[in-house]
Amino acid sequence: MSIIQRMLPAPVVTVLEPHERSRVDAAGAGFYHAIHRDSVADALEDLKRRRVSAVLLSVVRCGRERDRRMHAVVHEFPTVPTVALLGSEPANAESLLHLGNAGVTRLVDVRSPAGWSRLRHMLGAEASQGTDRAALAAIKAELGDVSGDCWAFFEALFTTSDRVGTVRELARRMDVLPSTLMSRFFRARLPAPKRYLAYARLLRAARLFEDPGHSIADVANALEYSSPQSFGRHVRTVLAMTAGEFRRTYDGETMLARLLDELVRPHRAALRSLRPLAIRAGMKTPPSIADRTPARVRRRP
């Protein structure tokens, strides 16, 4: 599948002229959801408070406004691509120079249809290197051929939208009862699903901390912890360190390595044969499963 046929995992934040917004929306239909902001300061707040796939800046508008916070957008969040958009209005050399001085190195000329295609490919290339996809690719490389049930579990962990925060939510996504999911892992002598879920969340946290503009509160909010204190307690429970120590110790790559070392490599055989979704005669199932389960394996009244 082409990289541009997948929906970006997080919104694209823009600072554009009013007439440019509709064209950006049309060009991204089915690929990204744009959140239009009125200023670079607003875009910077979005970067701090939520996951963002990219920032699109109008060359004319941002070159004219000379907002000093543009430097923060680029340098405090280096893993989020910042793209300058050259639209129908002519841009002077001073505007381009201002963007360059702020650190913006990606420029797309969208005055022709080819420019929009280039923009989509550029964003798609960035998205393909995302944390969740990298995790799934690394797990796939370690495990090789696995059961469809097992892979459904890892996809539920690392799906890039509507992330889950509890085992109950994870089980609901997989259409299995929480007790059944936990029981299958216990019988296979695997770490509990809660452990996998905790590491998946901390992997994303480590990735966000790679951007120095993210505070601990920002990361806690972006990953939907109830508070920075709750995030800190989670880190201490799972890794026996403070949130600050976690930030200094791990980035996305090293946290992924720890996940593989502790939760994947030692359990290859068990994971390859894991069947957490198998339905057996007499077992309880969620309504969504029972509705489509053959009568011969449904629980008898």
N, C-alpha and C positions, 0 to 999 in steps of 0.2 A: 504493500500500500504506500502511495506517495506520502511524504511527510506533510504535504499541504492538505491532505484529505482528513486529517485528524484535528479535532477541536483543541485549541490551546487550553492548558490546564487551569489558567487563571486569566483574569481580564487584562486587556491592554488599556493603559491609561494614556489619554491624549491631552495635549494643550494645543488647540488648533483654532484657526479662524472659523467663524460660524459656517461659512459655505463649504469648508473642507470636511466638516464632520459627517455630512450625509454620504459623501463619496467614500470616506473611510469605513463607514458602517456597511455600505453596499459591497465594498471590496472584501470585507471580512465575513460576509454571511456564511455561516456554517463552519467557520474556521476560528474566529475569535469574537469575543464580546468586548466592545469598547465602552469605557467609562470616560466621558468627556469632562474635563475640568477647565476652570476659567483662568487658572494661573499655575505657574511652576510650583508655588508654595503649596497649592492644593494637591498637586501630583506628588510632591515630597511627602505629604501626610499620608497619602495612599500607600506609598512605598513602605512607610513605617508601620502601618496598621493592617495590611493585608498582603497576600501573595499576589504578585503582579508578573505577567509574562513579558511585558515590554512597555516602554514609554515612547510615545510618538510626539515629536515637537515640530510645530510649524516653523520653518526657517524664517519666514517673514515676521510672524508674530513674536517669536521668542528672540529673534535678532533685534526687534524693535524695543522690546521691554527691558532687555539687559538685566534680567533678574539674577542676582548673585547666587541664589539658591540652586541655579542650574548646575553649578560646580558640585554641590552636595548630591544632587540626583545622580550624577555620573560617577563620582568618586567614592561616595559612601555606600553605593549599591552597585558595585562593578559586575555582579553576576546577572543583573537585569539589563538587557540591551536597551540602550537609548538611541533612537533613530530619528534623524532630522528629515522632515518631509518637505520636499521642494515642490510646491503646487503651481497653480496657474499664474499667481502673481510673481512678477520678477523680483529676485532677491539681489540686493547689492552686496558688494564684496565685504563691506563692514559687518553685515549680518552674519555672513558665513565665517568671517574671522572671529566674531564673538562666540559662535558655537564651538569653533575649533579650540579657542582658548579655554572654554569651559570643559573640554575633554570629549566632546561629541565627535566620534570618528566615523559613524555610519551615516551616510546620506543616500536617500533614494529619491530620484526624480520621477514623480508620478504624473508628469504632464503628458505621458503617453500610456496606453494600456500595458506595455511591457514593464513599466515602472511598478504598477500594482502587482503584477506577477512576481517581480523581483522582491517586493516587500513581503509577500506571502512566503516565498521560499526562504528569505532571510529569517523571518520569525519562526518558520517551521524547523529550520536547522538548529536554532537556539532551543526550541522546545524538545527536540529529539535528544538533547543532552540533559534533560531534566532529571532531578533526583529520583523520582519514582521509576522512570524508565530505566535509568542506570541500575537501580536496585533489582528490578525484574530481570534485566539482561544478565547481571552478575549471578543471580540465583539460578537462572536457566543454564548458564555456563557450568555451574557447579553440579547441578543435578542431572542434566541431560534429559532423557525421556522420563517423564513422571506421569502419574495418573491425571486424568482431567480434573478429578476432585481436588487433588493436591494443588494443581496450578490455579484452580478457582480460588483456593484459599489465599495464595500469594497475590493474585490479582485483586482480591477484595481488600487486602492490606495496602496495596500500592496503587489503587485506582486514583486518578489525579483529580477527581471531583467528588464532592459529598463524602469526604473522608470520615472514617469511623473512629470513635474515641473510646468505645467500650466493647467488651466481648458480646454483649447482647446485640449491639448494633451490627457487629461483624457477622454474627450468626443470622440476623435478619437479612442482611445483604446476600448471604449464601443460601437462604431459604432452608435453614436447619435450626432446630431448637438449640439454645445455648448449652443445655445439659448434654445433648448428643455430641455437639462439637467438642466440648471439654472431655467427655468420656472417650471419644475416639483417640484424642491425643494422649490421654493417660494410658490407655491400653497399648498404644504403640510405643510407650515409654519415650515420648517426645516432651520437650518443654511445653508448658501450658500455652494455649493461644494468647493469653494475656501477656505473656513474655514477648512473643513475636510482635504483638500490637504495641507494646511499650517501646521496643527497639525501633519499630517503624516510625513512631512519633519523634523519637530522639534523633533519628537520622535526618528527618526534615528540620528539626531544630538546629542541628549542627550545620546543615546546609545554609540556613538563614543567617546564622552567626558569622558566616564567611563575609557577609556584608557588614562593615563596621558601623554603618548607620543604624543597624537594628539594636535596640536595647533589649534587656531581658524581658521587660514588660511588653515590648513590641512582639517578640517571638511568642510569648505566652498568649497574647491576644490573637495572633495570626493562627496559632494551632488550637485555639478554642479551649485553652485551660481557663478555669474560673478566675484565676488571679496569678500574678507573678509568684506569689507564695505557693500556690498549688503546683505550679511548674517546678519550683525549687524542691518541693517535697517529693515530686515524682522522680526528679533526677537523683536525689539522695537515696530514695528507696531502690531504684534500679541499679545505679552505678556507684553508690556510696561516696558521692562527692557533691559539692555545692554547685549551683547553676553557674557561678563565676568560674569555678574550676573546670566545669564541663566546657564552657566556652573557650577557655585557654588550651584545653587538652585535645579537643576533637574538632575536625572539620568534616564535611560530608564524606570524603574519601576514607578517612580513618574510622569513622563511625560505621560505615558500610563494611569495612574490613572486620570490625569487631562483630557485627551482626553475622557475617559469614562464618567467622571462626567459632562462634558460640552456638548459633542456632541452625546452621545449615551443614557445614562440612562434617561435624561429628555424627550427624543423623541422616546421612544420605540414603542408606538402605531403607530406613523407616519412612522417610518422606516419599521415596519413590513408590512405595506400596500403600501409602496412606489413602483411605477411602472415607473421608469425613461426611460425604453426602449420600452414601449407600443407604438405601431404605430396606429394612428387614421386616419380615412378617411380625406383626404385633407391636411394633414400636410406634410411639407417638410422633406425629409430624405436625408442622405448622399448617394452618388452613391452606396456604398457597401451594404447599406440596401435596396435601391430601386431595385437593381438587383435581390434580393431574396424575395421581398415582393409580396404577391398575388395581382393580377391585380385589384381586387375589392376594395383594400384600397390604391392604388397608387393615387397620385394627378393627376387629369385630366388636360389635356393641355388646 
